[in-house]
Amino acid sequence: MAGKLQLLVYGKVITGQIDPIEKKPVTHYMPGSKIFSIATTGCAWACQYCQNYDISQRRRPEGTEMLASEVASLAASYGSQGLAYTDNPPTIFIEYARDVGLEAHKRGLINIFVSNGYDTPDAVGMMNDFLDCITVDFKGNNETGFLRKWVLVPDGEPILRTLLDIRDKTRIHTEITDLVIPEVGDNLEAARKLSRWLYDNLGPDVPIHFLRFHPDYKMVNLPPTPVKTLEEHCKVARAEGLRYVYVGNVPGHPWEHTYCPECKAIAIKRYGFDITAWNLNAKNQCRNCGTPIPITGRLSTSVAEERFLPVVG
């Protein structure tokens, strides 16, 4: 408009709900927190399996009109410890996210991105103004052929560049997810390459969550990811030196837990998005052997509260 790009979804919240921080998933930052999660319509990708396709693939700027201050105040009124920008890539509405995030900080709330990481250096610079935590979601082990066919992007190099920029230019806590899709996005050598890159560039303590796919949108012909496939991915990541490797979307699996890398005792026990045992001392060290576990923050008292509640939309 008038020679300037306009953010048509600014101030339009298509969905908003209270949910656990572990749902992002984030397991090593402010555990047990209650988070107010928001999204707009639209997406820069065209994932053929998207479970949020009604939001992400909608090309109309729709939603409840909300000022940035109203979003932050609403989050605080529900006793949330923070906000998450999720369900579609938050950098497509980053100007709005920034304004909400700055208001959130005024109220003592944290800000989390659930992101595909397909960002520019300028976007990372803007994140540094307000963002505390990010989970970067790889798809199909970041394998180029998968991304071209099923996501409709050339390759995953911009994601790797974003992670390096976050590492070098910010203090944002980072966690990694990888959606493992059977038959088309489950190549173990690609998983090994990704795990090695993460180890070499982000270190052994970066958490990685291998997520189970379920059929949705245009990929209902495939089965859910076999649990064995997820386990094989975890073994590959551990073999490459990563110490905090998780199975996601399989409630009750023993690899949902955080294990002490030294004595192998369960440091944090989980079932789905719930924390069922906390075996860390006041310094977030393993109670069994004293090894420090890289967790930011203590267990939130909100862990005992109801952490699922629809709010907007």
Backbone bond lengths (Angstrom), bond angles and torsions (degrees), N, CA, C in turn:
res aa  C-N    CA-C-N  psi(-1)  N-CA   C-N-CA  omega(-1)  CA-C   N-CA-C  phi
1 M - - - 1.458 - - 1.529 109.50 -
2 A 1.306 115.60 124.46 1.468 121.45 -179.78 1.521 111.51 53.39
3 G 1.344 115.95 36.79 1.454 120.44 177.11 1.511 115.55 80.46
4 K 1.355 117.91 6.87 1.459 121.34 -179.35 1.521 110.20 -123.92
5 L 1.320 114.96 141.64 1.464 119.04 173.37 1.520 109.77 -68.36
6 Q 1.313 116.03 138.23 1.460 121.68 -179.67 1.526 109.26 -120.53
7 L 1.328 116.85 138.24 1.460 122.05 175.30 1.524 107.94 -89.62
8 L 1.330 116.17 98.79 1.462 120.30 -172.60 1.517 112.62 -72.99
9 V 1.339 117.69 -18.82 1.469 119.31 179.30 1.528 111.92 -94.88
10 Y 1.324 117.68 6.72 1.468 119.31 179.40 1.528 109.84 -57.85
11 G 1.327 115.03 125.58 1.465 119.97 176.98 1.510 115.02 78.67
12 K 1.342 117.87 8.67 1.465 120.76 -178.24 1.543 108.57 -113.88
13 V 1.320 116.69 102.01 1.461 122.35 -178.03 1.521 108.96 -93.43
14 I 1.325 116.64 113.39 1.460 120.55 -176.82 1.523 111.70 -82.13
15 T 1.323 116.60 -26.84 1.463 120.54 177.77 1.518 109.39 -155.08
16 G 1.312 115.31 147.12 1.459 120.94 176.93 1.514 109.48 -153.06
17 Q 1.322 116.59 131.12 1.453 119.48 -179.45 1.521 110.46 -152.02
18 I 1.327 115.19 157.09 1.447 121.59 171.44 1.524 107.88 -85.61
19 D 1.333 117.01 133.10 1.462 119.95 174.04 1.529 109.51 -154.59
20 P 1.327 118.32 169.38 1.463 121.03 -177.17 1.528 112.16 -73.39
21 I 1.312 116.26 148.29 1.459 120.29 175.95 1.521 110.65 -60.37
22 E 1.345 116.64 -29.35 1.461 120.53 -179.38 1.524 112.35 -67.19
23 K 1.316 118.16 -16.89 1.462 121.39 179.96 1.525 111.59 -74.05
24 K 1.336 118.39 -16.25 1.478 120.13 -173.23 1.537 115.10 -62.56
25 P 1.318 126.19 -43.39 1.462 125.59 -2.59 1.529 111.99 -91.85
26 V 1.328 115.39 139.86 1.456 123.23 170.82 1.522 106.69 -130.80
27 T 1.319 117.18 120.35 1.463 120.28 -176.56 1.526 113.60 -119.54
28 H 1.331 117.82 -11.40 1.462 120.10 -176.71 1.525 112.25 -113.98
29 Y 1.315 118.01 17.41 1.463 121.70 -178.69 1.522 108.91 -140.98
30 M 1.324 115.82 120.89 1.469 122.54 176.75 1.533 111.98 47.92
31 P 1.326 117.43 56.11 1.472 121.07 -174.33 1.524 112.86 -60.99
32 G 1.326 114.21 143.32 1.454 120.76 178.94 1.515 114.79 81.71
33 S 1.331 117.33 2.97 1.463 120.46 -176.60 1.524 112.25 -70.40
34 K 1.313 113.40 154.40 1.466 122.43 174.48 1.522 107.43 -101.91
35 I 1.331 116.65 125.03 1.467 121.71 -169.73 1.531 110.11 -121.37
36 F 1.327 115.66 137.73 1.459 121.49 173.16 1.523 107.61 -93.92
37 S 1.330 116.82 113.78 1.465 122.56 -173.43 1.523 110.50 -105.24
38 I 1.339 116.01 131.43 1.462 120.53 -179.55 1.522 110.68 -129.16
39 A 1.328 115.22 162.42 1.463 122.20 176.83 1.516 109.19 -152.17
40 T 1.334 114.58 161.72 1.456 121.84 167.97 1.531 107.33 -113.01
41 T 1.306 117.45 -176.58 1.463 120.82 171.07 1.525 109.78 -85.78
42 G 1.347 115.19 160.63 1.456 120.67 173.04 1.509 114.38 100.40
43 C 1.334 115.57 162.27 1.457 122.32 179.69 1.522 108.66 -163.44
44 A 1.339 116.21 154.10 1.460 121.88 175.52 1.522 111.54 -91.51
45 W 1.319 117.31 -9.82 1.461 122.94 179.12 1.527 110.07 -110.62
46 A 1.326 116.02 172.50 1.474 121.54 179.33 1.529 109.20 -135.96
47 C 1.332 116.37 51.85 1.469 121.38 -177.25 1.528 110.29 -58.08
48 Q 1.325 115.32 126.92 1.457 120.37 -175.05 1.532 113.01 -75.87
49 Y 1.322 116.83 -4.98 1.466 122.80 -175.91 1.526 111.57 -118.48
50 C 1.320 118.35 9.53 1.467 121.91 -168.93 1.521 112.07 -59.67
51 Q 1.332 115.92 126.42 1.465 119.67 178.82 1.523 111.64 -80.91
52 N 1.329 116.99 -11.06 1.462 121.66 177.89 1.529 111.15 -110.64
53 Y 1.334 116.11 28.49 1.467 119.12 -171.00 1.524 113.40 -59.79
54 D 1.328 117.45 -29.80 1.464 119.17 -179.97 1.528 111.15 -62.99
55 I 1.323 116.29 -28.94 1.462 121.73 176.72 1.523 110.44 -90.51
56 S 1.331 116.12 -52.57 1.462 120.21 -169.74 1.524 113.05 -69.85
57 Q 1.320 116.82 -34.87 1.457 119.43 -176.57 1.534 112.80 -95.29
58 R 1.302 116.60 2.82 1.461 120.48 175.60 1.519 108.82 -75.36
59 R 1.295 116.72 130.44 1.462 120.94 -175.67 1.527 112.99 -103.43
60 R 1.324 115.99 8.75 1.466 119.73 176.51 1.524 109.27 -100.88
61 P 1.320 118.12 133.76 1.474 120.41 177.30 1.530 110.28 -77.75
62 E 1.317 116.38 93.05 1.462 122.64 -175.76 1.519 110.56 -122.35
63 G 1.321 115.89 163.70 1.460 120.31 175.22 1.513 111.88 142.55
64 T 1.319 115.02 174.03 1.461 121.72 177.04 1.525 109.64 -75.68
65 E 1.322 116.54 127.85 1.459 120.60 -179.97 1.526 109.76 -71.39
66 M 1.347 115.96 122.10 1.462 120.39 -179.00 1.520 110.06 -142.74
67 L 1.327 116.35 128.86 1.452 120.88 171.38 1.522 109.18 -68.17
68 A 1.316 116.32 155.33 1.468 120.11 178.86 1.522 111.12 -56.74
69 S 1.311 116.83 -42.08 1.462 120.50 -179.82 1.522 111.50 -65.40
70 E 1.325 117.12 -32.85 1.470 120.37 179.03 1.526 110.87 -68.05
71 V 1.323 117.14 -39.71 1.463 120.21 178.47 1.522 110.20 -62.60
72 A 1.329 116.81 -48.22 1.463 120.50 -178.82 1.521 111.61 -63.65
73 S 1.320 116.95 -40.21 1.466 119.98 179.16 1.520 111.41 -66.99
74 L 1.329 116.61 -37.88 1.455 120.22 178.28 1.532 110.21 -64.45
75 A 1.327 116.42 -42.33 1.461 119.95 177.48 1.520 110.78 -59.25
76 A 1.318 116.65 -45.58 1.460 120.60 -179.26 1.525 111.53 -65.33
77 S 1.330 117.55 -35.75 1.467 120.91 -177.16 1.524 112.27 -65.91
78 Y 1.326 117.36 -23.09 1.457 121.57 178.26 1.536 112.16 -93.03
79 G 1.324 116.60 6.71 1.454 120.26 178.74 1.507 114.09 74.60
80 S 1.319 116.83 23.45 1.463 120.63 179.65 1.523 110.44 -72.56
81 Q 1.324 114.95 150.40 1.466 119.57 173.38 1.533 111.96 -90.52
82 G 1.335 116.14 -10.44 1.446 118.04 -179.35 1.509 112.75 -175.10
83 L 1.335 114.37 -177.78 1.457 122.40 177.13 1.518 109.61 -121.12
84 A 1.334 114.85 146.49 1.466 120.92 171.57 1.518 108.39 -121.79
85 Y 1.305 115.33 142.42 1.456 123.51 178.82 1.523 104.52 -111.26
86 T 1.330 116.82 110.57 1.457 120.31 -161.48 1.527 110.23 -154.10
87 D 1.321 116.24 -178.18 1.473 125.23 179.86 1.524 113.17 74.74
88 N 1.320 117.62 -25.75 1.461 122.39 164.86 1.525 106.93 -144.61
89 P 1.336 119.36 160.37 1.471 119.79 -173.81 1.523 111.44 -60.91
90 P 1.323 118.16 119.36 1.469 119.52 -173.74 1.520 114.24 -67.49
91 T 1.342 117.45 -19.36 1.465 116.47 179.29 1.518 112.47 -72.04
92 I 1.322 118.95 -13.07 1.465 117.95 174.84 1.525 111.31 -75.71
93 F 1.352 116.60 -15.03 1.469 119.31 173.22 1.530 109.53 -127.69
94 I 1.335 116.02 39.09 1.456 119.81 -170.09 1.531 113.12 -65.32
95 E 1.338 118.19 -29.71 1.465 118.15 178.50 1.533 110.85 -64.43
96 Y 1.310 115.99 -39.03 1.472 120.14 176.45 1.531 109.99 -70.47
97 A 1.348 116.55 -44.57 1.462 120.20 178.98 1.528 110.95 -58.04
98 R 1.328 116.21 -41.68 1.473 119.61 178.92 1.517 111.01 -60.89
99 D 1.325 116.98 -45.61 1.459 119.71 -178.03 1.521 111.18 -65.33
100 V 1.354 116.59 -40.52 1.462 119.90 175.59 1.523 110.11 -64.55
101 G 1.348 115.62 -43.59 1.454 120.43 -177.51 1.519 113.34 -62.25
102 L 1.314 117.53 -39.42 1.462 120.52 177.61 1.525 110.51 -65.45
103 E 1.337 116.71 -39.27 1.467 120.09 175.69 1.531 110.48 -65.52
104 A 1.324 116.42 -36.84 1.462 120.31 178.65 1.522 110.82 -62.47
105 H 1.336 116.64 -44.12 1.460 120.10 179.63 1.524 111.76 -61.48
106 K 1.316 116.79 -34.77 1.470 119.81 177.26 1.531 111.17 -60.64
107 R 1.323 116.06 -26.73 1.465 121.85 -178.26 1.524 112.44 -100.15
108 G 1.336 116.32 8.87 1.449 120.78 177.49 1.515 114.46 77.84
109 L 1.331 116.97 21.27 1.454 121.85 -178.18 1.525 110.90 -101.02
110 I 1.327 116.62 149.85 1.464 121.73 177.67 1.525 109.76 -90.07
111 N 1.332 115.24 164.50 1.466 122.04 179.06 1.524 110.25 -127.42
112 I 1.339 115.69 134.23 1.457 122.46 -176.87 1.528 109.46 -129.61
113 F 1.322 116.58 133.49 1.465 121.35 170.07 1.525 109.40 -101.84
114 V 1.324 116.15 134.66 1.461 122.47 164.45 1.524 104.75 -105.69
115 S 1.332 116.40 105.89 1.463 121.36 -160.77 1.520 111.65 -129.58
116 N 1.344 116.04 150.51 1.468 118.87 170.04 1.528 111.37 -82.99
117 G 1.324 116.91 -5.18 1.459 120.58 176.92 1.517 115.14 73.41
118 Y 1.328 117.27 4.67 1.464 121.76 -176.01 1.523 108.37 -86.66
119 D 1.330 115.67 73.62 1.447 121.51 -166.56 1.531 111.41 -125.03
120 T 1.295 115.24 173.57 1.461 122.03 176.59 1.530 109.30 -106.05
121 P 1.331 117.58 160.66 1.471 119.30 174.34 1.525 112.58 -57.07
122 D 1.329 117.78 -34.96 1.462 120.08 177.85 1.528 111.11 -63.44
123 A 1.340 115.97 -38.93 1.466 119.50 178.69 1.521 110.75 -64.44
124 V 1.335 116.62 -41.38 1.470 119.60 177.98 1.525 110.22 -63.08
125 G 1.315 116.40 -39.24 1.461 119.85 176.72 1.513 112.16 -60.10
126 M 1.328 116.91 -38.62 1.456 120.60 178.01 1.532 110.89 -70.77
127 M 1.337 116.87 -37.03 1.470 119.75 176.13 1.524 111.01 -55.16
128 N 1.309 116.00 -38.77 1.464 120.74 -175.40 1.520 112.27 -62.46
129 D 1.331 117.46 -16.48 1.465 120.86 179.44 1.523 112.32 -72.95
130 F 1.351 117.03 -24.47 1.472 117.23 -170.21 1.524 114.88 -150.49
131 L 1.348 118.93 -14.17 1.458 120.67 -169.84 1.528 111.33 -87.21
132 D 1.338 115.53 136.97 1.463 121.76 -179.83 1.524 112.69 -104.96
133 C 1.323 116.98 -29.63 1.459 120.86 -171.41 1.526 108.86 -151.60
134 I 1.329 116.01 145.33 1.462 120.30 176.43 1.517 109.17 -142.17
135 T 1.316 116.44 139.20 1.449 121.47 166.28 1.525 107.29 -111.62
136 V 1.322 114.78 123.15 1.467 121.34 -176.62 1.523 107.96 -101.33
137 D 1.331 115.24 122.96 1.467 121.72 -170.78 1.528 111.13 -100.61
138 F 1.325 115.83 104.94 1.458 119.73 170.11 1.527 109.55 -79.34
139 K 1.309 115.71 156.05 1.466 122.39 178.02 1.524 109.00 -125.23
140 G 1.335 116.47 131.39 1.456 120.00 176.38 1.503 114.30 54.70
141 N 1.356 116.44 37.91 1.468 122.86 177.18 1.521 113.65 64.84
142 N 1.341 116.44 18.40 1.462 122.07 179.50 1.528 112.46 63.92
143 E 1.315 116.90 24.08 1.470 121.62 -178.97 1.529 109.15 -75.61
144 T 1.322 116.91 130.19 1.464 121.61 -170.67 1.520 112.63 -59.92
145 G 1.320 117.97 -45.00 1.457 120.15 -179.39 1.516 112.24 -59.93
146 F 1.327 116.84 -39.97 1.464 120.80 177.22 1.519 110.93 -63.05
147 L 1.323 116.81 -47.68 1.461 120.46 -177.25 1.520 111.54 -62.44
148 R 1.314 117.39 -38.08 1.467 119.99 -178.92 1.529 111.70 -69.23
149 K 1.318 117.01 -38.12 1.459 120.06 -174.74 1.519 113.27 -84.57
150 W 1.334 117.37 -39.11 1.459 120.71 -169.14 1.526 114.37 -110.21
151 V 1.342 116.54 -12.57 1.465 120.66 179.28 1.526 111.03 -116.76
152 L 1.323 116.04 -23.57 1.460 124.35 178.18 1.523 112.46 69.44
153 V 1.353 115.47 39.90 1.461 121.41 170.34 1.528 107.96 -125.47
154 P 1.341 118.85 154.17 1.471 120.61 -173.63 1.521 114.94 -63.41
155 D 1.341 116.48 -43.22 1.459 120.36 -178.48 1.525 108.63 -169.82
156 G 1.341 115.65 179.71 1.454 120.01 -176.98 1.511 115.14 -101.60
157 E 1.324 118.09 12.79 1.459 120.34 -178.37 1.533 113.32 -58.39
158 P 1.354 119.06 -39.51 1.474 117.62 178.25 1.526 113.36 -60.15
159 I 1.332 117.97 -28.85 1.469 120.67 178.53 1.524 109.81 -67.40
160 L 1.326 116.47 -44.28 1.461 120.39 179.06 1.526 110.78 -63.66
161 R 1.318 116.22 -40.30 1.467 120.12 178.58 1.534 110.58 -63.69
162 T 1.345 116.12 -41.16 1.461 120.05 177.93 1.522 110.86 -59.54
163 L 1.331 116.81 -44.96 1.465 120.00 -179.75 1.531 111.28 -61.86
164 L 1.330 117.02 -38.78 1.463 119.69 177.68 1.529 110.80 -66.48
165 D 1.326 116.85 -40.57 1.467 120.14 178.08 1.526 110.95 -64.09
166 I 1.328 116.95 -41.85 1.465 120.00 177.55 1.524 110.09 -62.23
167 R 1.330 116.60 -42.84 1.470 121.21 178.57 1.529 111.84 -61.09
168 D 1.328 116.53 -43.81 1.464 121.00 -170.31 1.524 113.92 -88.40
169 K 1.343 117.12 -25.19 1.459 119.04 -169.40 1.521 114.22 -119.97
170 T 1.335 117.90 -0.32 1.456 120.26 -178.18 1.531 109.50 -139.36
171 R 1.322 115.53 177.26 1.462 122.55 172.54 1.527 109.72 -119.89
172 I 1.312 116.22 28.93 1.461 122.11 -177.08 1.528 109.89 -74.41
173 H 1.326 116.81 128.17 1.465 120.75 174.63 1.524 108.82 -66.31
174 T 1.341 116.24 134.21 1.465 121.04 -173.92 1.519 111.39 -124.30
175 E 1.329 115.60 133.28 1.454 121.97 169.49 1.527 107.79 -128.15
176 I 1.324 115.28 159.58 1.463 121.77 -173.47 1.529 109.45 -121.52
177 T 1.320 116.41 139.76 1.456 120.68 166.61 1.519 108.82 -123.43
178 D 1.328 114.47 157.87 1.464 121.01 176.23 1.522 107.23 -141.98
179 L 1.320 116.63 111.88 1.462 121.25 177.85 1.525 108.80 -78.33
180 V 1.319 115.54 117.21 1.464 121.49 -176.11 1.531 108.74 -99.61
181 I 1.326 116.50 115.17 1.463 121.44 -174.92 1.526 109.00 -108.93
182 P 1.327 117.81 121.64 1.471 119.87 -174.45 1.523 112.41 -62.63
183 E 1.317 114.64 144.76 1.466 124.67 174.58 1.519 113.90 77.01
184 V 1.334 118.24 -33.57 1.466 119.82 -174.98 1.519 113.51 -120.08
185 G 1.328 118.27 -20.67 1.463 121.26 -176.36 1.508 112.49 -141.50
186 D 1.360 116.02 47.90 1.464 119.65 -176.74 1.530 112.26 -135.69
187 N 1.327 116.35 29.86 1.461 121.04 -177.13 1.528 110.35 -71.62
188 L 1.327 116.91 120.42 1.460 121.07 -175.48 1.522 112.57 -69.34
189 E 1.317 117.82 -31.67 1.466 118.92 177.78 1.525 110.86 -68.92
190 A 1.325 116.44 -35.55 1.464 119.40 174.72 1.526 110.23 -66.40
191 A 1.339 116.50 -38.52 1.466 120.24 176.49 1.520 110.86 -63.86
192 R 1.335 116.69 -38.51 1.459 120.63 178.53 1.538 110.39 -65.20
193 K 1.326 116.12 -43.07 1.464 120.32 179.26 1.528 110.94 -61.94
194 L 1.336 116.85 -43.73 1.461 120.66 179.06 1.528 110.65 -64.70
195 S 1.326 116.60 -44.72 1.470 120.42 -179.33 1.519 111.35 -62.41
196 R 1.322 116.43 -39.98 1.462 120.40 179.18 1.527 109.87 -65.26
197 W 1.323 116.89 -41.48 1.465 120.16 178.46 1.535 109.94 -61.51
198 L 1.324 117.00 -44.61 1.467 120.70 179.94 1.526 110.91 -61.92
199 Y 1.326 116.28 -43.19 1.464 120.10 179.09 1.528 110.64 -62.66
200 D 1.317 116.17 -45.65 1.464 120.41 -176.40 1.526 112.30 -67.83
201 N 1.333 117.33 -32.88 1.459 120.84 -170.91 1.526 114.68 -107.68
202 L 1.321 118.27 -28.02 1.468 120.88 -179.60 1.520 112.59 -115.20
203 G 1.336 117.01 -11.59 1.452 120.45 174.92 1.520 113.46 95.20
204 P 1.323 116.91 168.22 1.468 121.33 -173.87 1.520 114.72 -70.61
205 D 1.337 117.39 -17.46 1.465 119.66 -173.79 1.529 113.94 -95.00
206 V 1.341 118.21 0.11 1.469 117.94 177.77 1.531 108.42 -68.28
207 P 1.325 118.72 125.27 1.464 120.11 179.62 1.532 110.88 -72.52
208 I 1.325 115.93 140.13 1.459 121.15 174.12 1.517 108.92 -129.28
209 H 1.326 115.52 135.60 1.459 123.29 -178.42 1.527 108.32 -117.92
210 F 1.319 117.47 116.80 1.461 120.96 174.11 1.525 108.00 -90.50
211 L 1.336 115.45 115.73 1.455 121.54 -169.52 1.523 112.31 -99.03
212 R 1.314 114.73 140.61 1.459 120.95 176.62 1.521 110.66 -77.63
213 F 1.299 116.31 131.15 1.466 123.97 174.59 1.533 109.50 -81.66
214 H 1.339 115.65 143.83 1.461 118.93 166.57 1.529 108.02 -127.69
215 P 1.322 117.85 147.44 1.471 121.24 -174.05 1.531 111.69 -61.04
216 D 1.336 115.57 134.41 1.461 120.12 -179.87 1.523 109.60 -163.36
217 Y 1.328 115.39 163.00 1.455 125.09 173.60 1.530 110.72 55.13
218 K 1.317 119.59 -112.76 1.463 122.14 -176.88 1.530 113.32 -100.99
219 M 1.343 116.48 9.78 1.462 119.88 -179.13 1.532 110.38 -126.36
220 V 1.323 115.02 49.01 1.468 119.58 179.34 1.531 111.60 -83.90
221 N 1.328 116.63 -2.10 1.466 120.75 -179.53 1.519 112.75 -82.29
222 L 1.340 117.17 -12.92 1.449 120.66 -178.19 1.521 111.10 -97.49
223 P 1.339 117.81 151.91 1.456 120.71 177.59 1.524 110.83 -80.80
224 P 1.330 118.16 166.17 1.468 119.35 169.53 1.525 110.47 -58.80
225 T 1.311 116.10 153.03 1.458 119.93 -179.98 1.528 110.22 -60.92
226 P 1.332 118.61 126.32 1.467 119.76 175.44 1.531 110.45 -59.54
227 V 1.306 116.34 138.62 1.467 120.57 179.27 1.526 110.38 -58.08
228 K 1.317 117.34 -36.83 1.463 120.79 179.00 1.525 111.02 -59.21
229 T 1.326 117.44 -37.94 1.470 120.79 179.05 1.523 110.57 -63.71
230 L 1.324 116.67 -42.64 1.461 120.13 177.45 1.528 110.66 -62.69
231 E 1.316 116.20 -41.77 1.466 120.33 179.20 1.525 111.38 -62.63
232 E 1.325 116.72 -38.87 1.460 119.96 177.83 1.525 111.13 -64.42
233 H 1.319 116.45 -38.29 1.464 119.84 176.58 1.528 110.35 -63.73
234 C 1.318 116.80 -42.50 1.464 119.92 179.22 1.527 111.08 -61.73
235 K 1.311 116.73 -41.61 1.461 120.39 -179.88 1.533 110.89 -62.83
236 V 1.323 116.20 -40.21 1.463 120.48 177.67 1.527 110.50 -62.28
237 A 1.331 116.87 -45.41 1.469 120.73 -178.96 1.525 110.96 -63.07
238 R 1.322 116.49 -41.49 1.467 119.63 178.61 1.529 110.78 -66.17
239 A 1.324 116.36 -38.00 1.464 120.02 179.17 1.527 111.35 -63.43
240 E 1.333 116.79 -27.82 1.466 121.43 178.38 1.524 112.28 -84.53
241 G 1.347 117.02 -1.04 1.461 120.19 173.50 1.509 116.41 107.77
242 L 1.348 118.32 -4.14 1.465 120.03 178.81 1.529 109.59 -72.96
243 R 1.338 116.70 135.60 1.459 120.49 -170.11 1.528 114.18 -102.83
244 Y 1.325 117.09 -17.00 1.465 120.19 -178.05 1.524 108.06 -125.01
245 V 1.312 114.70 89.15 1.465 122.99 -171.66 1.534 107.88 -119.48
246 Y 1.327 116.21 127.59 1.456 120.86 -171.42 1.532 112.16 -125.17
247 V 1.330 114.78 149.30 1.460 122.76 166.67 1.523 107.20 -94.35
248 G 1.339 116.90 130.60 1.453 121.18 -179.27 1.522 112.53 -116.44
249 N 1.311 115.75 151.35 1.472 124.25 178.91 1.529 112.47 68.98
250 V 1.333 116.63 25.53 1.469 121.26 175.13 1.531 106.90 -132.88
251 P 1.336 117.88 77.95 1.468 120.31 -177.24 1.526 112.15 -56.48
252 G 1.325 115.36 133.16 1.448 120.96 179.39 1.515 114.40 95.03
253 H 1.331 117.45 -6.22 1.462 119.11 179.28 1.530 109.50 -73.14
254 P 1.322 118.20 139.05 1.474 119.53 -178.32 1.513 114.27 -64.20
255 W 1.327 118.15 -17.91 1.459 119.80 178.90 1.522 112.62 -90.73
256 E 1.334 116.87 15.51 1.465 121.06 164.48 1.525 110.58 -77.02
257 H 1.345 117.06 -23.78 1.460 121.86 -173.48 1.529 111.04 -78.18
258 T 1.328 115.74 157.67 1.455 121.73 167.90 1.525 108.19 -93.53
259 Y 1.332 116.43 125.33 1.452 122.21 179.97 1.523 110.31 -107.50
260 C 1.308 116.70 142.79 1.455 120.86 172.74 1.526 108.38 -64.77
261 P 1.334 118.49 128.47 1.468 119.78 -177.81 1.532 113.10 -71.00
262 E 1.343 117.57 -14.90 1.461 120.30 -178.71 1.525 112.09 -93.32
263 C 1.343 117.36 -60.07 1.466 119.70 -175.07 1.522 112.87 -95.41
264 K 1.351 117.67 -8.31 1.468 124.61 176.88 1.530 113.10 71.22
265 A 1.324 117.63 10.03 1.469 120.01 175.58 1.526 109.78 -71.62
266 I 1.330 116.33 155.28 1.471 120.27 176.04 1.527 108.52 -72.90
267 A 1.328 115.96 117.81 1.460 121.30 178.19 1.527 111.34 -86.37
268 I 1.328 115.64 -41.98 1.468 121.62 176.34 1.520 107.13 -135.50
269 K 1.322 115.38 122.89 1.460 120.73 -179.74 1.521 109.34 -100.91
270 R 1.338 115.56 135.34 1.461 120.15 -177.13 1.524 111.05 -131.30
271 Y 1.317 113.47 155.79 1.464 120.59 166.35 1.514 105.88 -135.31
272 G 1.335 116.55 109.67 1.460 119.41 -174.02 1.519 109.80 61.48
273 F 1.333 116.18 -123.39 1.459 120.84 -178.69 1.519 112.28 -95.40
274 D 1.334 117.60 3.20 1.460 121.91 -178.02 1.523 111.14 -97.26
275 I 1.318 116.16 143.06 1.459 122.69 171.66 1.519 107.48 -95.93
276 T 1.329 116.54 120.45 1.461 121.01 -174.81 1.523 113.28 -106.84
277 A 1.321 117.73 -13.06 1.470 120.92 175.05 1.521 108.89 -156.38
278 W 1.333 116.00 139.88 1.469 123.12 -178.07 1.526 107.51 -124.94
279 N 1.304 116.51 105.00 1.460 121.75 -174.28 1.526 112.16 -111.44
280 L 1.326 115.17 43.57 1.460 122.38 176.16 1.518 109.20 -117.86
281 N 1.321 116.56 148.31 1.459 119.36 176.68 1.527 110.34 -84.56
282 A 1.322 116.72 -171.63 1.464 121.26 -175.33 1.521 112.84 -64.53
283 K 1.337 117.84 -17.95 1.466 121.89 178.14 1.525 111.72 -101.58
284 N 1.319 117.37 16.13 1.467 123.36 -177.24 1.531 111.61 56.69
285 Q 1.337 114.66 40.75 1.456 121.53 173.50 1.519 109.70 -105.47
286 C 1.311 116.08 149.81 1.457 121.25 177.13 1.529 109.90 -57.73
287 R 1.318 116.05 125.69 1.466 119.06 179.87 1.530 112.41 -67.06
288 N 1.304 116.65 -21.71 1.460 119.81 -176.98 1.525 112.84 -80.53
289 C 1.354 116.49 -38.77 1.467 118.50 -174.91 1.521 114.21 -132.90
290 G 1.331 118.36 -7.11 1.459 121.24 177.20 1.509 115.94 86.68
291 T 1.332 118.28 4.11 1.459 120.66 179.26 1.532 110.82 -68.43
292 P 1.326 118.96 130.88 1.475 120.41 176.19 1.535 110.39 -65.27
293 I 1.315 116.39 134.50 1.462 122.77 175.87 1.529 107.13 -107.76
294 P 1.330 118.48 127.97 1.475 120.51 -173.90 1.529 112.67 -74.49
295 I 1.324 114.62 74.57 1.459 122.57 176.71 1.524 107.59 -115.30
296 T 1.313 117.41 128.21 1.463 121.64 175.67 1.519 109.28 -91.94
297 G 1.331 116.74 119.25 1.452 121.47 178.54 1.520 112.71 94.87
298 R 1.314 114.68 157.92 1.452 121.61 176.66 1.525 109.29 -91.46
299 L 1.333 116.32 169.09 1.454 121.20 179.45 1.527 110.02 -64.42
300 S 1.324 116.71 124.11 1.458 121.89 -178.21 1.528 110.95 -71.32
301 T 1.321 115.61 144.63 1.466 119.59 174.64 1.522 111.71 -66.88
302 S 1.333 116.76 -17.49 1.467 120.33 178.39 1.518 112.78 -67.05
303 V 1.338 116.87 -13.68 1.467 120.12 -178.11 1.524 111.29 -59.73
304 A 1.333 116.62 -25.59 1.463 120.77 -179.02 1.527 112.58 -90.61
305 E 1.334 117.50 -2.02 1.458 121.80 -177.71 1.532 111.11 -94.57
306 E 1.325 116.81 168.07 1.449 121.59 170.08 1.524 107.43 -70.31
307 R 1.324 116.19 121.24 1.475 120.25 -174.64 1.527 112.35 -115.10
308 F 1.314 118.11 20.02 1.467 122.18 173.51 1.525 108.13 -126.34
309 L 1.336 116.29 120.19 1.451 119.48 -179.09 1.522 109.97 -160.60
310 P 1.339 118.81 120.44 1.466 119.96 174.73 1.527 110.70 -70.53
311 V 1.326 117.07 142.40 1.456 120.88 -177.36 1.516 112.37 -128.28
312 V 1.351 117.33 -48.53 1.470 122.03 -176.09 1.507 109.14 -125.67
313 G 1.322 117.38 137.63 1.447 121.13 174.15 1.515 114.01 91.59
